[in-house]
Amino acid sequence: MFHKVIILSLGIFALTGCDAQKKSRITTKATEMSTGTKSAGTNNQKDGVIYLSEGENKFLREYQMNVTFKGISEDSRCPEGANCIWAGVALAQVEVMGTSTRPMTLNLASADYPARNYHQSTEFNGYTITLQDIAPYPKSQDGAKALTGKYKIGITIKKADPSADSTRK
């Protein structure tokens, strides 16, 4: 009989502890929602430009797409302090996936050179995705190899013009 009373009281004690945990979680979530602390700083956006670090992944709710900055596949930009024949380009690999589409890797260039198949903008899922910024800029003493893993890009996403031809030759 004594054992039954101890087991029953331990069970009641455990259940009241669970109820207290649920109440504290509910109040914490309500506080986050009212102050906006959790959702305010998640999107690094300035003037409509979305900034991503190398390897960073973001779900953009307003566009219903997931964007991942995979890395820089080519950086032939003229280093600071050097005299070059042409300015060169940096080619960013950005993987995008809509909520109802398969992932697609886009190669976005720092400048448009259609003759060399470098495009600063491309269309995906009814939106035009444009590369606005790639940082840091290569330096002559280090070169582009030293920047691997340190790149940041800025992209803009706008509703595609329905009258424009979306295919590219």
TIBA-152820 format. One record per residue: residue in three letters; x, y, z of N, C-alpha, C, O, CB in turn. Coordinates in steps of 0.2 Angstrom, whole numbers, padded with zeros to 4 digits, always signed. Glycine has a CB too. Layout:
N
R, aa, neast, nnorth, nup, caeast, canorth, caup, ceast, cnorth, cup, oeast, onorth, oup, cbeast, cbnorth, cbup
R, ALA, X, Y, Z, X, Y, Z, X, Y, Z, X, Y, Z, X, Y, Z
...
END
This chain:
169
R, aa, neast, nnorth, nup, caeast, canorth, caup, ceast, cnorth, cup, oeast, onorth, oup, cbeast, cbnorth, cbup
R, MET, +0004, -0006, +0000, +0000, +0000, +0000, +0004, +0006, +0000, +0003, +0011, -0004, -0005, +0000, +0006
R, PHE, +0010, +0006, +0004, +0014, +0012, +0004, +0017, +0013, -0002, +0018, +0019, -0004, +0019, +0011, +0010
R, HIS, +0019, +0008, -0006, +0023, +0009, -0012, +0018, +0012, -0018, +0020, +0016, -0022, +0025, +0002, -0015
R, LYS, +0012, +0010, -0017, +0007, +0013, -0022, +0006, +0020, -0021, +0005, +0024, -0026, +0000, +0009, -0021
R, VAL, +0006, +0023, -0015, +0005, +0030, -0013, +0011, +0034, -0016, +0011, +0039, -0018, +0005, +0031, -0005
R, ILE, +0017, +0031, -0015, +0023, +0034, -0017, +0023, +0034, -0025, +0025, +0040, -0028, +0030, +0030, -0015
R, ILE, +0022, +0029, -0028, +0021, +0029, -0036, +0016, +0034, -0038, +0017, +0037, -0043, +0020, +0022, -0038
R, LEU, +0010, +0034, -0035, +0005, +0039, -0037, +0007, +0046, -0036, +0006, +0050, -0040, -0001, +0037, -0033
R, SER, +0010, +0047, -0030, +0013, +0054, -0029, +0018, +0056, -0034, +0018, +0062, -0036, +0015, +0055, -0022
R, LEU, +0023, +0052, -0036, +0028, +0053, -0041, +0025, +0054, -0048, +0027, +0059, -0051, +0033, +0047, -0041
R, GLY, +0020, +0051, -0049, +0016, +0052, -0056, +0013, +0058, -0056, +0013, +0062, -0061, +0011, +0046, -0057
R, ILE, +0010, +0060, -0051, +0006, +0067, -0051, +0011, +0072, -0051, +0010, +0077, -0055, +0002, +0068, -0044
R, PHE, +0017, +0072, -0047, +0022, +0077, -0048, +0025, +0077, -0055, +0026, +0083, -0057, +0028, +0075, -0043
R, ALA, +0026, +0072, -0058, +0029, +0072, -0065, +0024, +0076, -0070, +0026, +0079, -0074, +0030, +0065, -0068
R, LEU, +0018, +0074, -0069, +0013, +0077, -0073, +0012, +0085, -0072, +0011, +0089, -0077, +0006, +0074, -0072
R, THR, +0013, +0087, -0066, +0012, +0094, -0065, +0018, +0098, -0067, +0018, +0103, -0070, +0012, +0096, -0057
R, GLY, +0024, +0094, -0067, +0030, +0097, -0070, +0030, +0098, -0078, +0032, +0103, -0081, +0036, +0093, -0069
R, CYS, +0026, +0093, -0081, +0025, +0094, -0088, +0021, +0099, -0090, +0022, +0103, -0095, +0022, +0087, -0091
R, ASP, +0016, +0100, -0086, +0011, +0106, -0087, +0014, +0113, -0087, +0013, +0117, -0090, +0005, +0105, -0082
R, ALA, +0019, +0113, -0082, +0022, +0119, -0081, +0027, +0121, -0087, +0028, +0127, -0089, +0027, +0119, -0074
R, GLN, +0030, +0116, -0090, +0034, +0117, -0095, +0030, +0119, -0101, +0032, +0124, -0105, +0038, +0110, -0097
R, LYS, +0024, +0116, -0102, +0020, +0118, -0108, +0018, +0126, -0107, +0018, +0129, -0112, +0014, +0114, -0108
R, LYS, +0017, +0128, -0101, +0015, +0135, -0100, +0020, +0139, -0102, +0019, +0145, -0104, +0012, +0136, -0093
R, SER, +0027, +0138, -0100, +0032, +0142, -0101, +0034, +0143, -0108, +0036, +0148, -0111, +0038, +0140, -0097
R, ARG, +0033, +0137, -0112, +0034, +0137, -0119, +0029, +0142, -0123, +0031, +0146, -0127, +0034, +0130, -0122
R, ILE, +0023, +0141, -0120, +0018, +0145, -0123, +0019, +0153, -0122, +0018, +0157, -0127, +0011, +0143, -0121
R, THR, +0021, +0155, -0116, +0022, +0162, -0115, +0028, +0164, -0119, +0028, +0170, -0121, +0023, +0163, -0107
R, THR, +0033, +0160, -0119, +0039, +0162, -0123, +0038, +0163, -0131, +0040, +0168, -0133, +0045, +0156, -0123
R, LYS, +0034, +0159, -0134, +0032, +0159, -0141, +0027, +0166, -0141, +0028, +0169, -0146, +0028, +0153, -0143
R, ALA, +0023, +0167, -0137, +0018, +0173, -0137, +0023, +0179, -0137, +0021, +0184, -0140, +0013, +0173, -0131
R, THR, +0028, +0179, -0132, +0032, +0185, -0132, +0036, +0186, -0138, +0037, +0192, -0141, +0037, +0184, -0126
R, GLU, +0039, +0181, -0141, +0042, +0181, -0148, +0038, +0184, -0153, +0040, +0188, -0157, +0045, +0174, -0150
R, MET, +0032, +0182, -0153, +0027, +0184, -0159, +0025, +0191, -0158, +0025, +0195, -0163, +0021, +0179, -0159
R, SER, +0024, +0193, -0152, +0022, +0200, -0151, +0028, +0205, -0152, +0027, +0211, -0154, +0019, +0201, -0144
R, THR, +0034, +0203, -0150, +0040, +0208, -0151, +0043, +0207, -0158, +0046, +0211, -0160, +0045, +0207, -0145
R, GLY, +0042, +0201, -0161, +0045, +0200, -0167, +0052, +0198, -0167, +0056, +0200, -0172, +0044, +0206, -0172
R, THR, +0055, +0196, -0161, +0062, +0195, -0161, +0065, +0189, -0165, +0070, +0190, -0168, +0064, +0193, -0154
R, LYS, +0061, +0184, -0166, +0063, +0178, -0170, +0063, +0180, -0177, +0068, +0178, -0181, +0059, +0172, -0168
R, SER, +0058, +0183, -0180, +0058, +0184, -0187, +0061, +0191, -0190, +0061, +0191, -0196, +0051, +0184, -0189
R, ALA, +0063, +0195, -0185, +0065, +0202, -0188, +0072, +0201, -0191, +0072, +0205, -0196, +0065, +0207, -0182
R, GLY, +0076, +0198, -0188, +0083, +0198, -0191, +0085, +0193, -0195, +0091, +0192, -0197, +0088, +0199, -0185
R, THR, +0080, +0189, -0198, +0082, +0183, -0202, +0084, +0184, -0209, +0088, +0180, -0212, +0077, +0178, -0201
R, ASN, +0081, +0189, -0212, +0082, +0191, -0219, +0087, +0197, -0219, +0085, +0203, -0217, +0076, +0192, -0222
R, ASN, +0093, +0196, -0222, +0098, +0202, -0223, +0096, +0205, -0229, +0099, +0204, -0234, +0105, +0199, -0223
R, GLN, +0091, +0210, -0228, +0089, +0214, -0234, +0090, +0221, -0233, +0089, +0224, -0228, +0082, +0212, -0236
R, LYS, +0093, +0224, -0238, +0094, +0231, -0238, +0092, +0234, -0245, +0095, +0232, -0250, +0102, +0233, -0237
R, ASP, +0087, +0238, -0245, +0085, +0241, -0252, +0083, +0236, -0257, +0084, +0236, -0263, +0090, +0246, -0255
R, GLY, +0080, +0230, -0254, +0077, +0225, -0259, +0083, +0220, -0261, +0081, +0215, -0264, +0074, +0228, -0265
R, VAL, +0089, +0221, -0259, +0094, +0217, -0260, +0095, +0211, -0255, +0095, +0213, -0249, +0101, +0220, -0261
R, ILE, +0095, +0205, -0257, +0096, +0200, -0252, +0103, +0197, -0252, +0106, +0196, -0257, +0091, +0194, -0253
R, TYR, +0106, +0198, -0246, +0113, +0196, -0245, +0114, +0189, -0242, +0110, +0187, -0238, +0117, +0201, -0241
R, LEU, +0118, +0185, -0246, +0120, +0178, -0243, +0127, +0177, -0243, +0131, +0180, -0247, +0117, +0173, -0248
R, SER, +0129, +0174, -0238, +0136, +0172, -0237, +0137, +0165, -0241, +0132, +0161, -0242, +0138, +0171, -0230
R, GLU, +0143, +0163, -0242, +0145, +0157, -0246, +0142, +0151, -0242, +0144, +0150, -0236, +0152, +0156, -0247
R, GLY, +0138, +0147, -0245, +0135, +0141, -0241, +0129, +0142, -0237, +0126, +0138, -0235, +0140, +0138, -0236
R, GLU, +0127, +0149, -0237, +0121, +0150, -0234, +0114, +0149, -0237, +0114, +0149, -0244, +0121, +0158, -0232
R, ASN, +0109, +0147, -0234, +0103, +0145, -0237, +0097, +0149, -0233, +0097, +0149, -0227, +0102, +0137, -0236
R, LYS, +0093, +0151, -0237, +0087, +0155, -0235, +0081, +0153, -0238, +0081, +0152, -0244, +0088, +0163, -0235
R, PHE, +0075, +0153, -0234, +0069, +0152, -0237, +0066, +0159, -0237, +0065, +0162, -0232, +0064, +0147, -0233
R, LEU, +0064, +0161, -0243, +0061, +0168, -0244, +0053, +0167, -0245, +0051, +0165, -0250, +0064, +0171, -0251
R, ARG, +0050, +0168, -0240, +0043, +0167, -0239, +0039, +0171, -0244, +0034, +0168, -0247, +0040, +0168, -0232
R, GLU, +0041, +0177, -0245, +0037, +0182, -0250, +0038, +0179, -0257, +0033, +0181, -0261, +0039, +0189, -0249
R, TYR, +0043, +0175, -0259, +0044, +0173, -0266, +0042, +0165, -0266, +0042, +0162, -0271, +0051, +0174, -0268
R, GLN, +0041, +0162, -0260, +0040, +0155, -0260, +0045, +0151, -0263, +0044, +0146, -0267, +0033, +0153, -0263
R, MET, +0051, +0153, -0261, +0057, +0149, -0264, +0063, +0149, -0259, +0064, +0153, -0255, +0060, +0152, -0271
R, ASN, +0067, +0144, -0260, +0073, +0142, -0256, +0079, +0144, -0260, +0079, +0142, -0266, +0073, +0135, -0253
R, VAL, +0083, +0149, -0257, +0089, +0151, -0261, +0095, +0149, -0257, +0096, +0150, -0251, +0089, +0159, -0262
R, THR, +0100, +0146, -0260, +0107, +0144, -0257, +0112, +0146, -0262, +0112, +0145, -0268, +0107, +0136, -0257
R, PHE, +0117, +0150, -0258, +0123, +0152, -0262, +0128, +0147, -0261, +0131, +0146, -0256, +0126, +0159, -0259
R, LYS, +0129, +0143, -0267, +0134, +0137, -0267, +0141, +0139, -0267, +0145, +0136, -0263, +0132, +0133, -0273
R, GLY, +0143, +0145, -0270, +0150, +0147, -0270, +0151, +0151, -0277, +0147, +0152, -0281, +0154, +0141, -0270
R, ILE, +0157, +0152, -0278, +0160, +0156, -0284, +0164, +0151, -0288, +0169, +0148, -0285, +0164, +0162, -0282
R, SER, +0161, +0149, -0294, +0165, +0144, -0298, +0170, +0148, -0302, +0175, +0144, -0305, +0160, +0141, -0303
R, GLU, +0170, +0154, -0303, +0175, +0158, -0307, +0176, +0165, -0305, +0171, +0168, -0304, +0174, +0157, -0315
R, ASP, +0182, +0167, -0304, +0183, +0174, -0302, +0189, +0177, -0306, +0195, +0176, -0304, +0184, +0175, -0294
R, SER, +0187, +0180, -0312, +0193, +0182, -0316, +0193, +0190, -0316, +0196, +0193, -0320, +0192, +0180, -0323
R, ARG, +0190, +0193, -0311, +0190, +0200, -0310, +0197, +0203, -0309, +0201, +0200, -0306, +0185, +0202, -0304
R, CYS, +0198, +0208, -0312, +0205, +0211, -0312, +0206, +0213, -0304, +0202, +0217, -0301, +0205, +0218, -0316
R, PRO, +0212, +0211, -0301, +0213, +0212, -0294, +0214, +0220, -0293, +0216, +0223, -0298, +0219, +0208, -0292
R, GLU, +0213, +0222, -0287, +0214, +0229, -0286, +0222, +0231, -0286, +0226, +0227, -0284, +0212, +0231, -0278
R, GLY, +0223, +0236, -0289, +0230, +0238, -0290, +0234, +0235, -0296, +0240, +0236, -0297, +0234, +0236, -0284
R, ALA, +0230, +0232, -0300, +0233, +0229, -0306, +0230, +0232, -0312, +0224, +0234, -0312, +0232, +0221, -0306
R, ASN, +0234, +0232, -0318, +0232, +0235, -0324, +0230, +0228, -0328, +0234, +0224, -0330, +0237, +0239, -0328
R, CYS, +0224, +0228, -0331, +0221, +0222, -0334, +0218, +0224, -0341, +0216, +0230, -0342, +0216, +0219, -0330
R, ILE, +0218, +0220, -0346, +0215, +0221, -0352, +0208, +0221, -0352, +0205, +0226, -0355, +0217, +0215, -0357
R, TRP, +0205, +0217, -0348, +0197, +0218, -0347, +0196, +0217, -0340, +0200, +0214, -0336, +0194, +0212, -0351
R, ALA, +0190, +0219, -0338, +0188, +0219, -0331, +0187, +0212, -0328, +0188, +0211, -0322, +0182, +0223, -0330
R, GLY, +0185, +0207, -0332, +0184, +0201, -0329, +0177, +0200, -0326, +0174, +0205, -0325, +0189, +0199, -0324
R, VAL, +0175, +0194, -0324, +0169, +0193, -0321, +0170, +0188, -0315, +0175, +0184, -0315, +0164, +0190, -0326
R, ALA, +0165, +0188, -0311, +0164, +0183, -0306, +0158, +0179, -0307, +0153, +0182, -0308, +0165, +0186, -0298
R, LEU, +0158, +0172, -0306, +0152, +0168, -0308, +0150, +0165, -0301, +0153, +0161, -0299, +0154, +0163, -0313
R, ALA, +0144, +0167, -0299, +0141, +0164, -0293, +0136, +0159, -0295, +0132, +0159, -0299, +0138, +0170, -0289
R, GLN, +0137, +0153, -0291, +0132, +0148, -0292, +0127, +0148, -0286, +0128, +0148, -0280, +0136, +0141, -0291
R, VAL, +0121, +0149, -0288, +0115, +0150, -0284, +0110, +0145, -0285, +0107, +0144, -0291, +0112, +0157, -0284
R, GLU, +0108, +0141, -0280, +0103, +0136, -0281, +0097, +0138, -0278, +0096, +0141, -0273, +0105, +0129, -0277
R, VAL, +0092, +0138, -0283, +0085, +0140, -0281, +0080, +0134, -0281, +0081, +0130, -0286, +0083, +0146, -0285
R, MET, +0075, +0134, -0277, +0070, +0129, -0277, +0063, +0132, -0275, +0063, +0134, -0269, +0072, +0123, -0273
R, GLY, +0058, +0132, -0279, +0052, +0134, -0277, +0048, +0129, -0273, +0051, +0123, -0272, +0047, +0136, -0284
R, THR, +0043, +0131, -0270, +0039, +0126, -0266, +0036, +0120, -0270, +0035, +0115, -0267, +0034, +0129, -0262
R, SER, +0035, +0121, -0276, +0033, +0115, -0280, +0037, +0114, -0286, +0035, +0111, -0291, +0026, +0117, -0283
R, THR, +0044, +0115, -0286, +0048, +0114, -0291, +0054, +0110, -0289, +0056, +0110, -0283, +0050, +0121, -0295
R, ARG, +0058, +0108, -0293, +0064, +0104, -0292, +0070, +0110, -0291, +0069, +0115, -0294, +0066, +0099, -0297
R, PRO, +0075, +0108, -0287, +0081, +0113, -0287, +0084, +0114, -0294, +0085, +0110, -0298, +0086, +0110, -0282
R, MET, +0086, +0120, -0295, +0090, +0122, -0301, +0096, +0127, -0299, +0095, +0131, -0295, +0085, +0126, -0306
R, THR, +0102, +0125, -0302, +0107, +0129, -0300, +0108, +0135, -0306, +0108, +0133, -0312, +0114, +0125, -0300
R, LEU, +0108, +0141, -0304, +0109, +0146, -0308, +0116, +0149, -0308, +0119, +0150, -0303, +0104, +0152, -0307
R, ASN, +0119, +0151, -0314, +0126, +0154, -0314, +0125, +0161, -0315, +0123, +0163, -0321, +0130, +0150, -0319
R, LEU, +0126, +0165, -0310, +0125, +0172, -0311, +0131, +0176, -0311, +0135, +0175, -0307, +0120, +0175, -0305
R, ALA, +0132, +0180, -0316, +0139, +0183, -0317, +0138, +0191, -0314, +0133, +0193, -0314, +0141, +0184, -0325
R, SER, +0144, +0193, -0313, +0145, +0200, -0310, +0143, +0205, -0315, +0142, +0211, -0314, +0151, +0201, -0307
R, ALA, +0144, +0203, -0322, +0142, +0208, -0327, +0140, +0204, -0333, +0141, +0198, -0334, +0149, +0212, -0329
R, ASP, +0136, +0207, -0337, +0133, +0204, -0343, +0138, +0204, -0349, +0140, +0209, -0351, +0126, +0207, -0346
R, TYR, +0140, +0198, -0351, +0144, +0197, -0357, +0140, +0191, -0361, +0143, +0185, -0361, +0151, +0195, -0356
R, PRO, +0135, +0192, -0365, +0131, +0187, -0368, +0136, +0183, -0373, +0134, +0177, -0374, +0125, +0190, -0372
R, ALA, +0140, +0186, -0376, +0145, +0182, -0381, +0149, +0177, -0377, +0150, +0172, -0381, +0150, +0187, -0385
R, ARG, +0150, +0178, -0371, +0154, +0173, -0367, +0149, +0169, -0363, +0151, +0165, -0359, +0159, +0176, -0363
R, ASN, +0143, +0170, -0364, +0137, +0166, -0360, +0138, +0168, -0352, +0136, +0164, -0348, +0138, +0159, -0361
R, TYR, +0139, +0174, -0351, +0139, +0177, -0344, +0133, +0181, -0344, +0132, +0186, -0347, +0145, +0181, -0342
R, HIS, +0128, +0180, -0339, +0122, +0183, -0338, +0121, +0185, -0331, +0122, +0181, -0326, +0116, +0179, -0341
R, GLN, +0120, +0192, -0330, +0119, +0194, -0323, +0112, +0193, -0320, +0111, +0192, -0314, +0120, +0202, -0323
R, SER, +0107, +0192, -0325, +0100, +0190, -0323, +0098, +0184, -0326, +0100, +0182, -0332, +0095, +0196, -0324
R, THR, +0093, +0180, -0323, +0090, +0174, -0326, +0083, +0174, -0323, +0082, +0176, -0318, +0094, +0168, -0325
R, GLU, +0079, +0170, -0326, +0072, +0169, -0324, +0071, +0162, -0321, +0074, +0157, -0323, +0067, +0170, -0330
R, PHE, +0067, +0162, -0316, +0065, +0156, -0312, +0059, +0156, -0309, +0057, +0161, -0305, +0071, +0154, -0307
R, ASN, +0054, +0152, -0311, +0048, +0151, -0308, +0044, +0158, -0308, +0040, +0159, -0303, +0049, +0149, -0301
R, GLY, +0044, +0162, -0313, +0040, +0168, -0314, +0044, +0174, -0311, +0041, +0179, -0310, +0034, +0167, -0311
R, TYR, +0050, +0173, -0308, +0054, +0179, -0305, +0060, +0180, -0309, +0063, +0175, -0312, +0055, +0177, -0298
R, THR, +0063, +0186, -0309, +0069, +0187, -0312, +0074, +0188, -0306, +0073, +0193, -0302, +0069, +0194, -0317
R, ILE, +0079, +0184, -0306, +0084, +0184, -0301, +0090, +0188, -0304, +0093, +0185, -0309, +0086, +0177, -0298
R, THR, +0093, +0193, -0301, +0098, +0197, -0303, +0104, +0197, -0298, +0102, +0199, -0292, +0096, +0204, -0305
R, LEU, +0110, +0196, -0300, +0116, +0197, -0296, +0118, +0204, -0295, +0119, +0207, -0300, +0122, +0193, -0298
R, GLN, +0118, +0207, -0289, +0119, +0214, -0289, +0126, +0216, -0286, +0129, +0221, -0288, +0114, +0217, -0284
R, ASP, +0129, +0211, -0282, +0135, +0213, -0278, +0139, +0206, -0277, +0136, +0201, -0275, +0134, +0217, -0272
R, ILE, +0145, +0206, -0278, +0150, +0201, -0275, +0155, +0204, -0271, +0159, +0208, -0274, +0152, +0196, -0281
R, ALA, +0156, +0202, -0265, +0162, +0204, -0261, +0165, +0199, -0258, +0162, +0193, -0257, +0159, +0209, -0256
R, PRO, +0171, +0199, -0256, +0176, +0205, -0257, +0179, +0204, -0264, +0178, +0200, -0268, +0181, +0204, -0252
R, TYR, +0182, +0210, -0266, +0185, +0211, -0272, +0192, +0208, -0272, +0196, +0209, -0267, +0186, +0218, -0275
R, PRO, +0195, +0204, -0277, +0202, +0201, -0276, +0207, +0206, -0276, +0207, +0212, -0279, +0203, +0196, -0282
R, LYS, +0212, +0205, -0272, +0218, +0209, -0271, +0224, +0206, -0275, +0224, +0200, -0276, +0220, +0210, -0264
R, SER, +0228, +0210, -0278, +0234, +0208, -0282, +0239, +0203, -0278, +0241, +0198, -0281, +0237, +0214, -0285
R, GLN, +0240, +0204, -0272, +0245, +0200, -0268, +0242, +0193, -0266, +0245, +0189, -0266, +0247, +0204, -0262
R, ASP, +0235, +0193, -0265, +0232, +0187, -0263, +0229, +0183, -0269, +0230, +0177, -0269, +0227, +0188, -0258
R, GLY, +0226, +0186, -0273, +0222, +0183, -0279, +0215, +0180, -0276, +0213, +0181, -0271, +0226, +0177, -0282
R, ALA, +0212, +0177, -0281, +0205, +0175, -0280, +0205, +0168, -0275, +0200, +0167, -0272, +0201, +0173, -0286
R, LYS, +0211, +0164, -0275, +0211, +0158, -0272, +0210, +0159, -0264, +0207, +0155, -0260, +0217, +0154, -0273
R, ALA, +0213, +0165, -0262, +0213, +0167, -0255, +0206, +0168, -0252, +0205, +0168, -0246, +0218, +0172, -0253
R, LEU, +0201, +0170, -0257, +0195, +0172, -0255, +0190, +0166, -0254, +0184, +0167, -0253, +0192, +0177, -0260
R, THR, +0192, +0160, -0256, +0187, +0154, -0256, +0184, +0154, -0249, +0188, +0153, -0244, +0191, +0148, -0258
R, GLY, +0177, +0153, -0249, +0174, +0153, -0242, +0172, +0159, -0239, +0169, +0159, -0234, +0178, +0149, -0238
R, LYS, +0175, +0165, -0242, +0173, +0171, -0239, +0169, +0176, -0243, +0168, +0182, -0241, +0180, +0175, -0238
R, TYR, +0166, +0173, -0248, +0162, +0178, -0253, +0155, +0179, -0250, +0153, +0175, -0246, +0162, +0174, -0260
R, LYS, +0153, +0185, -0252, +0146, +0186, -0250, +0143, +0189, -0257, +0146, +0193, -0260, +0145, +0192, -0244
R, ILE, +0136, +0188, -0258, +0133, +0190, -0264, +0127, +0194, -0262, +0124, +0193, -0256, +0132, +0185, -0269
R, GLY, +0125, +0198, -0266, +0118, +0202, -0265, +0114, +0201, -0272, +0116, +0202, -0277, +0119, +0210, -0264
R, ILE, +0108, +0198, -0271, +0104, +0197, -0276, +0097, +0201, -0275, +0095, +0202, -0270, +0102, +0189, -0277
R, THR, +0094, +0202, -0281, +0087, +0205, -0281, +0082, +0200, -0284, +0084, +0197, -0289, +0087, +0212, -0284
R, ILE, +0076, +0200, -0282, +0071, +0195, -0285, +0065, +0200, -0286, +0062, +0203, -0282, +0069, +0189, -0280
R, LYS, +0063, +0200, -0293, +0057, +0204, -0295, +0053, +0199, -0299, +0055, +0195, -0302, +0060, +0210, -0299
R, LYS, +0047, +0201, -0299, +0042, +0197, -0304, +0044, +0198, -0311, +0045, +0204, -0313, +0034, +0200, -0302
R, ALA, +0044, +0193, -0314, +0046, +0193, -0321, +0041, +0196, -0326, +0035, +0196, -0324, +0048, +0186, -0324
R, ASP, +0043, +0200, -0331, +0039, +0203, -0336, +0036, +0198, -0340, +0039, +0195, -0344, +0043, +0209, -0340
R, PRO, +0029, +0197, -0340, +0026, +0192, -0344, +0027, +0193, -0351, +0026, +0188, -0355, +0019, +0191, -0342
R, SER, +0028, +0199, -0354, +0028, +0201, -0361, +0035, +0199, -0364, +0036, +0198, -0370, +0026, +0208, -0362
R, ALA, +0040, +0199, -0359, +0047, +0197, -0362, +0048, +0190, -0363, +0044, +0186, -0360, +0052, +0200, -0356
R, ASP, +0052, +0189, -0368, +0053, +0182, -0370, +0058, +0179, -0365, +0063, +0181, -0363, +0057, +0181, -0377
R, SER, +0055, +0173, -0361, +0059, +0170, -0356, +0065, +0165, -0358, +0069, +0163, -0354, +0054, +0167, -0351
R, THR, +0065, +0164, -0364, +0070, +0159, -0367, +0076, +0163, -0369, +0075, +0168, -0372, +0067, +0154, -0373
R, ARG, +0082, +0160, -0368, +0088, +0163, -0370, +0092, +0159, -0375, +0092, +0153, -0374, +0092, +0165, -0364
R, LYS, +0094, +0162, -0380, +0098, +0158, -0385, +0105, +0158, -0384, +0109, +0155, -0388, +0096, +0160, -0392
END
